[in-house]
Amino acid sequence: MHGKIDLNLFVILKTVYQEGSITTAADKLHLTQPAVSHALSRLREKFDDPLFIRHGRRMVPSPFCQKIIAQVIESVQVLESTLNNERLFDIAAFKREIKFGFRDILESIFFPPLMSDLLTNTPNITINSRQVSHVDMEKSLENQELDIVIDVLTPTSNHIKNTFICNEHFSLICRHDHPILNDLTVQNYAKASHALVSLKGAQVDIIDMALAKHALARNVVLKCEHYFAATKVISQSDMIMTMPNAYAQVLKEQMPVHVTSLPFDVPLMPVHMYWHEQADDDLVNSWMREKLLGLAQQLIPADKLKSGN
């Protein structure tokens, strides 16, 4: 085969895929940009496929490239491991920024133990996290603007892979001496002044749907995008807020607030981890997914880890 095609071309293909840029790939490979472009041209001619399509500043892999890239990456890594006499995946050999789509809730829960572990054991792996709406999630994963998203269960195409993380339930949070704590009924809950935290592009709120079964609706006086800011407000006012219990417990340790159960039934909220199929066999992405699943088992009560409970 080496007489028909230069195997170094696959190293270039792998690097352009991982970097999403010809310029960045050239820098990493210590080659000129024209040399990388010429190598891609040879592969494009060999496969009769564009391999990458430019979207803004990023080079997005074609469907054919997505189909073969996992085998290319694995094959290159196997060849490289023979030079180092290494046959097992070694995360220390990879320097990567992993881009997360996390809400502030999940950052506060996952990041303290995750970053402590990464700084100690794999300082070559860095994290870049931002919020993403449900509407933009799939596009961001497809364009490699994000590597992994953790959020509530959301409909996606077949190109997006996902796995169950946990079931989250909701709690009421208010200041310690709030009058509602003396008579917490669904009617008093509805009449109270509420803070509502929602992400842009979010769908219908399941709290409102559950409350509508009692022919009631919340009296929302504050809408914002961050639970920390909203909790700061309710700790100093007569407002109340409904939020995922895991994050409520985190905020309770930082601010003078009380956390209690809701006076009506609300369905559990399934939380899933998402990634694009093009990253399904990416060794670093897979390594991080396994690490996040392990953290979820440590941080979230066992009864919330069972799908459908």
Buried (B, 14 or more C-beta within 10 A) or exposed (E): EEEEEBEEBBBBBBBBBBBBBBBBBBBBBEBEBEBBBEBBEEBBEEBEBEBBEEBEEBBBBBEEBBEBBBEBBBBBBEEEBEEEEEEEBEBEBBEBEBBBBBBBBBBBBBBEBBEEBBEEEBEEBBBEBEBBBBEBBBEBBBBBBBBBBBBBBBEBEEEBBBEBBBBBBBBBBBBEEBEBBEEBEBEBBBEBBBBBBEBEEBEEBBBBEBBEEBEBEBEBBBEEBBBBEBBBBBBEBEBBBBBBBBBBEBBBEEBEBBBBEBBBEBEBBBBBBBBBBBBEEBBBBBBBBEBBBEBBEEBBEEEBBEEEE
